[in-house]
Amino acid sequence: MPLPVTRCNLAARLLLLCALSCALTMPARSNDSQALDFVLLHEGWRLQSSDKVSTDGARISTTAFQPAGWYATSVPTTVLAALVDNKVYPDPYFGMNLASLPGAGYSKTAGMSYPEHNFSNVPMPPDSPFRSSWWFRKEFDLSSQSSRQTMWLHFDGINFRANIWLNGRAIATSTETAGAWRFFEFDVTGAVLRGKRNVLAVEVHPPQPNDLAISWVDWNPAPPDKNTGLWRDVYLTTTGPVAVRWPHVVSHFPSRSFDSTRLTVTAELCNATSDSVRGVLHGQIGDVKFSKQVELDAKETRVVAFAADDYPQLTVRHPQLWWPANLGPQYLYEIKLWFEIDGATSDIKSAHFGIREVSSELSGNGARIFKINGKRILIRGAGWSPDMLLRASPNRQEAEIAYVADMNLNTIRLEGKLEDEHFLNLCDRRGVLVMAGWCCCDHWEKWNNWKPEDFRISAESLRDQIRRLRIHPSVFDWLNGSDYTPPPKVEEIYVRILKELDWPNPYQSSASQAPSSVTGVTGLKMTGPYEYVPPVYWSTDRGRGGALGFNTETSPGAAIPPLDSLRKFLPPEHLWPVDDYWTFHAGRDVPRNLDVYTRALGSRYGPPANLEDFVLKSEVSAYEGERAMFEAYSANKYNATGVIQWMLNNAWPSVIWHLYDYYLRPGGGYFGTKKACEPLHIQYSCDDRSVIVVNAYYRDFERLTARVRVYDLNMREKYSASAVVGVSSDSVIRAFTIPAIPLLTKIYFVRLDLEDTSGKEISSNFYWLSQKPDVMDWEKGDGYYTPEKSFADFSDLRNLPPVELKVSARYAAQGTDGSAQVTVENPSPHLAFFIHVRIVDSGDGEELLPVRSEDNFFSLLPGERRSLAVNYALPGSASLKPDIRVDGWNVKFPRRQ
């Protein structure tokens, strides 16, 4: 019989579940799992440098020790994050404060602070206060009521190695407890004091250059502590003699109709006792139940499986499939597993999973095409970054995943920064795919220098992460390397672990095109660019980052935050002109400064007159750049099979590589991406002047009307055409080509509209184009940047007459969620270009963030009106009254209706 399924309400806020799943040196809390007894050790920690502590862990972990002068903190935290919270150091994100911190590793060159190296690859300076180990101490009480006899102490993230003490007893040493991406669990039954005060002391040692730790590559500077700390949860759980770990469900589809699936269910059982144990492992999915008798030897850990061959009830007819967003529902099933001994439950775990299949194949041009449930999907995504101090916030994660879905992106790439369960659960429920893998540019890819310990840590890190990731339907691919392919000795270890753990998805040797002797051709490329290139690059380049194949990281370059954000991290005296403080927030290697970008911006749009002019022109440039990149890949599918914008977000306030800034403020790049990635979309190709309709849905559309209008700078219509078109499932059609048009002004505009049979607008797009084209200097290009011989000229946009808009808004609120229905009208005979709408606090003028707007940075033709829905967060103040602010290229202060 079919298994019952719960469909998520994607509009609802998701709660972070306090959950559990673990085994010796294994992750503690997997997807939605539950524990009968759980104690989160979050608040009430104390922190101090070992340089200031004259005793050992045996004494520190007793109530007799008094941590006088220690810093109060909570866990998770890094050392630097805790010291910043304690006001020991100023906000490292503001200005150049980071460079002034002790041990930061910066030097003065020509009056300017530069990071001279990838900090993860060099030792900390001799005078760094973070060079020594740091003690984390926590006192807590335990109830004496629990009858469950085995207690486990869990660490979900230690960077990098630690000595652990509990109540005066050594629990683990830094030799065995090492690895930033490992999960540790210890049986502390004999060390805990039930009904009494307990003391946990953890001495954390910082990562060394030859450790498999956490690196920030060239995305942003590295903090001087190298993220030393207890950077994910620490907690206690209790079980009976046998613990249940790592529920996993794999779907096997006998036919390509996907009308039936055969499930395989597995879990690890861990016998904590010194005696053999007999019991029954029970499982349940909906109303389907199954069980098996199991006998475990003393201290044995074993994987137990239920296969459909032996349990026919695990064959599911007409399953509810999990799909990525916009392509179908995100149905999730629940698996429950529990172990009983003589009728008493020893442990129970539950997890949510999706029934789906991910496969891949190579296209005719050697590009990797991914398939979900047998259907091809064009991957359109962006690279993720956590906070630079590893401060995770469930609310922020919810906002950011909502942004991804709002932009119509379908994928997030995790390069080494493997996010927590809350993040992955959000992706499962939102239908956002996750491409995960190891990091580049540090010891993770310096295989020739690996020690025996590195082989062990890398293998156990992969084992821990794969057991955690594999049940999430959103996680669809794994990369064994990033920029480079691991040597056979390493990759063979990785592949063996993936197979052992029933990894259900594709995997490749790296994110680059280099083939592997172990896993073959990747079908991927990592060819840049990372610096500014004009829109025409994406549709005309054929040898590097243009719209061919699967590009795992690429970008149109700099991403200047809106003015309100710049003021949050740049001192007033350094806001304008662009100077060293901007450069400090522009990455380490590429682009390192904004010279290429500012030269192109000034050449194309005219030299900026002031900061406001620079920011406005940057928003225009970001919009057209991101739109062009995603549209080019869409137009060429499936010769182009995927593109990952580098990046989605930033670890700190930055002027490069993002679609929304550190303060969650969407800019021009955000809305250019959102426009380009509409599931049913009309677009213009600047390489051949064709008008294209792109359909990402898995259904046909018939009798759509595609319209084009061409205007000169004075809003005189110079050309118009329409065509009735049909577009098949997941395909691209060319509706028509715009002919050469005589007597156009130097700048002209193309307006595209796509309507259904009732005349309802499905997609609309507006382009500003120059008679003088951008001309690439292909011979001088490389993987980072291709220069231009000459630039397009949009400087005449300055001659657009000012327009006074009519604006109205209706507001509503429910709890901390606010909404507005905004109407903007252009009553003038002129173009209202690049209109920007914000909802602000009427008291202080601060924009209400995070915010999701139906559209923004749009243009209105003469007499045109547009209504759009805006959803935003309310800070909870009863006195707050929202207000609207509208600006734009040639927009005067609007007249309110």
N, C-alpha and C positions, 0 to 999 in steps of 0.2 A: 504494500500500500504506500501511497505517497507520504513523505515526511512533512509534518507541519513546519511552517516557516514564518518567521516574523519579519515584516518589512519595516525598515527603519524610517522614521520621520526625519528627513534630512534638514528640515527647518528647525528642529529642536536642538538645543544645546546639549552636547554630550558630556556626561559626567565621567571623571577619571575614577575607575573602579579600584578599590583597594583589594588586590587580588594576589594570587600566589601560584607559582609552579617552579620547582627547582629540583636539582640533584647535585651531587658533589661537584663543585666547580662548575655549576650550571646556572642559567638565568633563574631569578627568583620569581618573577611575576610575568607569566606569559599571557597571551591574548585572553582577557576577560576571566581568567581563572579565579577560583574561590578557595579560601582556606577556612577551616573551622576555627582556628585561633590565629590571630594576626596582631602584631604590635609594630607599628611604624615608629622608628626612632628618628624623628624629624626635628623637633624643637629641643632647646636646652643643652646644646653642645657647647664645649669650650675648646679654644684653639690657642696653641702657642708653638713658637719655634723651639726645636730641640736645643738650639744654642742657649736658650734661657731656662732650660730644664736640667737639673743636675742629678736626677734619679732615673730609674728605669721603669719599664712597663709594669713590672710586678708590683711596684708601689703605686704608680699612677693609677692603676686600675683597682684601687681599694678606696673605701670611704675615709681611710685615715689621711689620704692625701688631699690637700686643699689647693685648688688651682687659682691661687691669688694672682691677680694681674693678667689672667688669661682673657682672651677675647670671646665674647658671647657670639654664637652663630647658630645656624640651623644647617641641616644636611638634607639634600645635596648642596654642596658648595665647593668651590676651589679656594685655595688659600687667599689669592688676591681678591676674589669677590668678597670674602669675609672681611678682609682688612679695609676694603673700600666701604663696605657697609658700616664698619666701625669708625669711619672718618680718619683712618690712619693715612690714607692717600686720597687725593682728589679724584673726581670722576675721570677715569682714564679715556673716556670717549670724547671729551671736550678738548677742542684745540689740539695742542701738542702735549697735553698732560702725560700721555702714555710715555713719551720719550724722556720725561723728567723723572720717571719712577726708578728707584734703585734696581740695578740688575737688568734694565730694559734692553741693553745691548746696542744702543744707538751712539753715533759719534757725530760731532759737529764738522761739517764740511762746507766751507764758504758761507758760514752763518746759517746753515740749514741742516736739519736733522734728517738723516737717511737711515733706513734699515739696510745694512750692508750684506745681509745674508739671510738665508732661510734659517731662522733662529732655532728650529728643531734640530738642525744638523750641526750645531756648534755648542760647546759647553757654555753654561752660564758664567758670567764674569766672576772672578775670584771674590769680589766684594758683594756679590748678590746676597740679599737676605733670604732668597728662595733656594739657594744652593744646598742648604742643609735640609734635613727632614723636619716635618711638622707633626705635632701631636694633636689628635682629635680625641676629646674625652666626653663621655656621656654617662650620666647617672639616670637610672630608671628603676621603677618598681614593677614586680611581676606578681600576678595573682597566684594564690596557692590553691585556687579552686579547681583548676583544670586537671582532669584525670588522664589526659593524653600524655604519654610518657616521654616522647622524643621531641626535643626542642632544637630548632635549626636557626642559625644566625646567617643572614644573607647580605651580600654586598653586590649591588647591581653595577657598580662602576668605581674602580680605584685607579687613579693615575699617579704613579705608575706601579709601585710595589709597596707592600706594607707588612709590618709586624703587628699582630693582633693579640690583645690581652683582654681577659674577662675575669673579673674578681680575683686578680692576682695570679691567674693561670695563663700560660702562653697557649694561644689557640692555633696560631699559624705564623710562619716566618716569611720574610720578604723573598726568600728563594722560591717558595711554593705559591705565594700570593703576588703574582706579577702579571701585568697585562691590562692595558686600558680598556680593551674590548672583551674582557672575560667577565664571567659572572661566578661569584664564589658563594658556596654554602658550606657551613660547618656544623657538625653535630656537637652542640654545646650542652647536651643534657646533663653531663656531669659537672659542668662549671656554673650553671645558673643557680641563683638562690631564689626559690619560690617563696613568696610572701615577705620578701626582704628587699632592701636596696641593693641594686646591682651597679657595677661600674665597668664600662667598656672603654678601653684605650686603644687607639689605632695610631701607630707611627707611620706616616706616609712619606715615602722617599720620592723625590722628583724624577722625572724621566731624564735619561742621559741621551746624547746624540745617537748612540747605537741601540736605542730601545724602540720597540714597536708601540709607539705612543700616539699622541694626537698632534697633528700638524695643521697649520693654516696656509701652507703653500704660499702663493702670492696673492691670495684673496684679500688679506688684511695683515697688519702686524700681529705678531704673537705676543701674548702677555708675558711679563718677565718671569712669572712662576711656571710657565709652560703648562698651565692648567693643572698643576699639582692639586690633589685633593680627593675627597669622597664625592664624586661628581654625579652619582646617581643614588637611589634610595638605599638605606640600610634598615633592616627590619628583622623581626623574629617571627617564626611560625612554629606551631606544634602539630605533630601527627601521632598516630599510633606507631606500631613497630615497622610498618611498611608505608613509604611515601609514594604517591602517584605523581609522575613527572611527564611533562611534554606531550599532552594530547595532540594527535595529528590525524588528519583525514586527507586521503588522496582519492581523487575522482578518476575513474577509468571509464572511457566511453567506447563501447563496442562498435558503434557505427557513427558515421558523419552526420546523422540526423540529430544526434544529441538528445534523443527522446528517452534514453535510458542510461543510467550510470551505475557502475559497480564500485562501491566504496571499500577502501582499506583503512582500518582504524588501528593506530598504534599508540602505545604509551610506554614510558619507562617506569619500572617498579624498582624501588630501592629499599632493601631490607637493612634497617639500621642496627639490628641486633646481632649478637654473637651466636644465635641459634637459627636453625632452619625454620621457615614459617610456611604454613599452608593457608590458603585462602581462596577467595573468588574475586576476580576482577569483573565488575559489571560495567556495561556501557549502555547509553541511551541517547538516541537522536529523535526528538519528537516523541512519538508513541512507539517507536521501534526500540526493542530492548535486546541485549545480547550479553552473554557472560561466559567465563572460562575459569576452570580451576587452575591454580598456579601454585607451585611449590618453589620457594626461593632458598638457596643456601645461605649460610651466615654471611652477612655483609655483601650479599650479591646485588648487583644492579643488572636488570635484564629488560630488553625491549620485548613487549608482548603485542602480538598482532591479531586482528580479526579481519579475515578476508571474505569477500562475497562467495568464494567457492565453498567455504565451510559454513558460512552464515548467510543463507539466501535472502534473509530479510534486509541485508545491506545492498541489495539490488533495488535501485530506486527508479520507478517508472515516471516519466514526465517530470523530471526534477525542475525546480525553480532555479534557473541559472543566474549566476552573478555576472554583471556586465560593467564595463567602465561607464562613467557619466555620459549622458546624452545618447547612449547606445542601447540602453535597457535598464531594468531595475537592479539594485544592489541587494539581492536577497541573501540573507545570512541565516544559516542553521546553527543550532547549538548542540555541541557534543558534551555529555557528562560521563565521567569515568570515576568509579570509586572502588576501593578494595575493602573487602570484608573478611574478618577473621572471627570465626565462631559467631557469625551474625552481627558483630560489632564493626562499625565503619572505622577503618584505620586512617583513611585519607580520601579526599574527593577533589576532583578538578573539573572545571568546565571551560569551554572555549567556543568562540564563534568562528565559523568557517564558511566559505562560499564554494558552491559546486560550479566549477568552471575548468576549462583547459586552456593552457597557454602553450603555443608551439611557435616555431619559426622556420623559415626557409630562406634561401638565397634567391634574389631576383636574377634576371638575365644579365644585369650589369654587376652582379656580385654583392649587392646590398642586402642586408638582413631585413626581412619582412617579418614582423610579429603578427601572430594570429590569436584572437580571443574566441574561444568556442568555434573554431574553424573559420572565422571571418578575419580578413586582413584589417589592420588598423594602422593609420599613419600616426606615428608617435610625435606629439607636439608638446614639449615640456620645458623644464628649466631646472637648473642646479640649485640645490638647497644648501643653506648655511645655518647652523645654530648660532646662538649668541657667543661672542668671543670669550666671555667668562663662563660659558656653559650654563647659564641661568635659564632653565626651562620653565615655561609658563603654559599650563593647559589652556588658559583663555587666549593667550597669544597664538598658540598652535591652531586653535579653532578658527581664529580670525584669518590666519595665513592660508590654511587649507581652504577656507571659504573663498579667499581671493583667487586661489588657483582655479577652483571650479568656476568662479565668476568670469575669469578671463577665457574660459572655454579650453584651457589647457587640460591635457589628459594624463600628464606624467610629471613626476618629480624624480630627479636623479640625486642619489646620496653617494657622493664620492668620499668614502671613508667615514663620514659623520653619520653613523647609523642611529637613527632616532629611536625614541622610547615607544612603549606600548600605546600610550595615549595617542601619539602621532599616527601610528600605524592603524589603530582602530578608527581614527577619523578618516584616513584614506580608504579603508574598507567601506565605511558607511557613505562616503562622498563619491566613491567610484573613481578615485585618483590613483593611477598606477604608480608604482615605485620601482625604479631601477637602482639596485644597490650594488656596492662593491667596495674594494679597498682603495686607499688613497695613494696619491703619487708623491714624488719629490722629497721623500724622507726615507727613513730606514726600511719602511715597508717595501720599497723598490730597490734597495741596495743589497740584493741577494748575495752578491759576491763577498760581502762583509758579514754575513750572518754567522752567528755563533750557534752551537748546539741548542742553547736555550731559545734562540729565536725560532728555530724550526718547531720546537715544542709549543711555544706561546702562539705562534701563528696558526698552528693546527688547532689548538684548543680554542683560540679566539674564533676561528671559522666554525668550529663545531658548536660553540655556544650561540653564535649569531644565527646560524642556519636553523638550529632547532627552534629558535624564537621566530624567525622570519617566515618559515615555510608554510605555516598554517594561514597566513594572511592572504586573502585573495587578491589584494592590491599589489602585492610584491610579485613581479612577473619576470624578473631577470636578475642574474648575478654576474658580476665582473671580477674575475680572479686577480686582475691587475687594473691599473688605470692608464697611465701614459705608456707603460711598457708591459711586455709579455713576461710572465715569470719563467725562469729556466725550467726545463723539464722536471728536475728533481723536486722543485717546489710545487709546480702545477699538478704533478701526479699525486702529491699528498692532498691538495685541494680537491681534485676530482674524486679521489677515493672517498673523502669525507662526504662530498655532495651525494654520491651514490649510496653510501652507507645510510645516510639520513633521509633517503627517499625524497630528495629535492625534486619537486614536481615541475620545475620550470626550466627554460633554456638557461645556458650560461656560456660565457665567452672568456677568452684568456685575458682580454684587456678592452679598454674603450677605444683603442687605436686600430689602424688597419693592419698592423704587423701580424702575420700568421704564426700559429703555434704548432710545434711538432706533436703536441699532446691533443689539442682540441681543434686544430685546423684553422680555417679562415674565420675571422670574426664577423665579416660583413659590416663592420663599423669603420668610421674614420674620425680622427681628431685633428682637423686641418685648419682650425681657426675660421675666421680671424677673431682677434680679441680687441683690436683697435677700431677706430671709426672707419667705416666704408659707407659709400652712398647707397641709396636704395637699388640702383641699377646693378650693383655688384651681384646680388643674390640670384638674379635671373640670367646673368650673362657669364659668370665665372664657371669654368668647366674643369678646372684642375685642382681647386683647393676647397674653400668652404661653401661654394655655391650650391644650388638646390639639386644635388645629385647624391644618392646614397643615404647613409645614416650618419649624421654629424652629431657626435656625443657632447661636444661643447663648442659653442661659437657665439659671437655677439657683435652688434654694431658699435660696441665700445662704451664710451663714457655715458653715465646716467646722472645728470645733475638733479639733485633733489629740488622740490619746490622751495620758494623763498622762506616760508615759515619753518621748514626743516633746517635749512642752512643756518638760520639764526640760532638754532638750538645747539649746534656743535662748533660753530666758528665764532671767535671773539669779534665784537663789532668792528674793531679796527682792522680785521683781516677778512671782512666780507667782500671787499672790492678794492682793487682789482684782484684777479686770481694770483695767489702767491704761494709761499712755501706751506702755509697751513692747508690750503687746498691739496697740494701735492702730497702732504702727509696722509691724506685720506683718499689717495688715488691708487693704492696697491703697491706691491713691492717691486715686481719686475715688469709686468705688462698691465696697464700702460705706464705706470710709475709717475707720469705727469700728464697734463692735459694739452700738451703742445700740438699734437696731431689733430686733436678734436677741435680746439679753439681756432686753429688755422682754417680748418674746413668750415666751421660754423660761420666765421667772419667772411670767408670767401663766398659762401652760398647765400647767406641771409643779410650780409652787411655787418661791419664791425659793431659790436654791442656798445651802446651809448653809456650804459650804467649797469648795475647789478640786476635791476628788474628786467631790463632789456635782454641781458644775457640769459637769465632764467627762462623768460618767455620763449626766446629763440631755441633754447635747449629743449624745451617741452615739445615744440613743433618738430625739431629734428629727431627726438626720441620716438615720437608717434610715427613719423614716416619711415624711420629706420626699422623699428620692430615690426610694423605692419608689412613692410616689404619682405623681410626675411621669412616670416611665417607664410605669407601669401605665395612666395616663390616655391617653397617646399610643397604647399598644397597644390599649386597648379601642376606640379610635375610628378605627383604621386602616380604609380609606385616605382618610377625611376628614382625618385626621392622617397625614402621610407621612414625618415625620422629626423628631428632636429631638436636639440637641447640648448635653449638659450642659456648663456653663461653670464649672469646667474639669475635666479629668481629673486633672491634677497641678499642682505648683507649681515655679517656678524657684528658690525658696528657702523656708525654713520659713515657713509662712503659716497664718493662722487663717480663711481664706476659700477657697472655690472649689476643692475637690479631692475626689476619691473615695478617695485614699490620700495620706498626707502625704509630706513631703520625704524622710523617712527610710524610705520604702517600708513604712510600717505601716498596714495596712488598718483602717478604723474602721467605724462604723455605716453611713455612706453607701455604703461599698463593698458591704456585704452586703445593704443594701436594694436597691441596683442589681442585684446578682447575682440576688436573688430575683425582682425584677420582670421581668427580661429572660430568664428561663428560656424555652427554645424552645417547650415545651408547659407551660402555666402556668394555674393557677386563681387568681382574684383577686376582690376585693370592690370594688364601686363605692359610694363614700360619698355620691354625689349622688342615687342612686335605690335603694340597698340591694340591687342585683342582684348575683348571683354569675355570673362570666364565665369562660369557658375560652378562652384565646388560643393559637392554633397558628401558630408561625412556620415550621414545616417545610413542605416541598413534597410532602407526602403526607397522606392522610386517616387519621383515627383513628376507629374505631367502638367502640361499647359501652364507653365509659369511664364510670366511676361518680364523680359529683361529690357530695361530702358537706359539710354545714355543721352546726356545733354552736355554740350561743351560750351563754356562761356569764356569770353575774354576778360581782362582785368576790370573792364567797365560794366560787366554783367550783361553784355550783349550776347544773346544766344547765337552761336556760330554753327552748331550742328546738333541734330537730334536723330535718334533712331530707336526702334523697338523691335523685338522678336519674341515669338512664342516658342518656348523651348521645353523639352523634357529632359530630366537628368536621372540616370539610373542610380541604383543603390551604390554608395561609396565610389563615386566616379567624378569626373571632370568633363565639362563640355565647353567648347568655345561658341559663344552666342553670335558674335560678329567681330569684325575688326574696324576700328575707327580709321577712316581714310586721312590722308594728308589734308589739312584744312588751311586754306590761304588766308592771309591778312589777320593772323592772330597776333595779339600783343605778346610781349616777351614772356609774360607769365599768363597762363590760362588755367582753367579749372574744368575738371571732369566729374560730373555727378552721375552715379549709377544707382538704379533702383531695381529691385526684384519683387514682384507681386504675385499673389496667388490669383485664382480665377475670380475671386470676389473683389479684387483690387486692394486687398490688405497687404501692407508692406511686410515683406519677409526679411529683406536685407537692403541696406542703403550704404553707400560709400562715397566719399568725397576726396578728390585728389587735387593738389596744386602742383603744376608742372611748368617746366622751364623750356623755352625754345632752345636755350643753350644747354646741351647735355653735360652730365658728368662723364669725363673720359678717363678710363682706368689706364694706369701704367703697368700692364701685366708683367712685363719683364722684370720689374723691380720688386714684385710682390714676394711675400713669403708666408709662412703659416700664421704669422701674427698680424700682418697688415699688408694691404696692397695700396700703394699711393695713387694719387690722381694726377694726370697730366694737366687737366683743367677742370674747373668746377661749374656746376649749374649756377644760374644767377636768379635768385629770388628777391633781390634787393628792392624791386619795385613794389613788393608787398607793403612797403612803408607808405605808399601812396594811396592805400585803401582809405576812403573817407571814413570818419568816425560814425559809429552807429549807436543810437540810444535804444536799448531793448525794452520791451515790456515783460515784466517778470511777476509771477504769482506763485504762491506755495501754500499747500494745505498740510498741516502737521498732525501726526498721531503718535501716541506713545503707549507702550505696554511694558511695564517694569523698566528694565534697563535697555530696551530696544525702542528706538525711535524710527519713524518713517516720514517721508514727505513726498507729496505729488507735486512736482515742479513743472510749470509751464513757462516757456520762453518764446517770445514772439519778436520777429524782426519786422517792424512796420515801415522800414526805410526802403528806398530803391537801390540800396547798396548791399554788398555781401557783408554779413557779420561773420568774421573769420575766427575760428579756434576759440570758441566760447567755453569758459571754465566755470562750473557751478560748484559752490561749496555750501554746506550747512554748518553754521557756527553757533557757538554760545553767544547769545546777544549781549551777555555781560562783559566778557573779556575778548570776544572776537576769535577765540580758539576754535579751529575746525574740530568737529565731532568725529572721532576716529575710534575704531576702524569704520570704514564706510564702503558700501557697495552701491554704485550708481548704474542705472540702466545704460547710460551713455555719458560721455563727457569729452571735453575738448572737441566739440562738434562745430560745424558751420551751418548757418542758416542763409538760404537764398532770400532775395527780396520778397517780403510778404509771407514768409514761411513761419510756421509755428511748430514747436515740438514739446511734447509732454514726456516726462521721464520720472520713474520711481527711484527714490533714494532711501536706502536703509542704513542706519548709523547707530552707534552705541551712545547711550546716555550715561553720564557718570553717576547718576543716582541722586543728584541734588533736586529737591522738590521745587526749588526756585529757578532752575534753569529753564530758559526759554530759547528755543532754536530760532535762528534767523538765517536768511539766505544772503550769500555774496556771489556776485557774478562779475567776472572780468573776461578779458580776451585780447586778441591782437589789436582790434580797432573798436573795442567796445567801451562806451562811456558808462558812467554810473547809471544803472538802469532806473527807469521810472517804474515804481511799484503799482500794481493794480489792487 
